[in-house]
Amino acid sequence: MESFLLNPLPTRIEDLERQIAVIDEEQKRCTAAIRDLMDREDIGRGIVFPMEIHELHQRKNMLETHKQYRRVRINRLRLGRGAL
């Protein structure tokens, strides 16, 4: 997991936007990994990856939540209400 996700949210819009970009890239990697696993599945031969696919979906959802928190912080900073 990206270490910045474990820290308090930054107070500068630029830092928040940079973190959102990193989160977006990680979400793209998750999507690519999900597609790869689904393409490699062969149900007839018993080759399936349900747990791995589920974990990747969960990671994407968690990252989306982190991204939303950063968007809210950016909006508050733009409105002059930086403290949560």
Summary of the structure (lengths in Angstrom):
residues: 84
radius of gyration: 16.8
end to end distance: 24.4
largest distance: 58.6
contacts: 193
relative contact order: 0.17
helix: 76%
strand: 2%
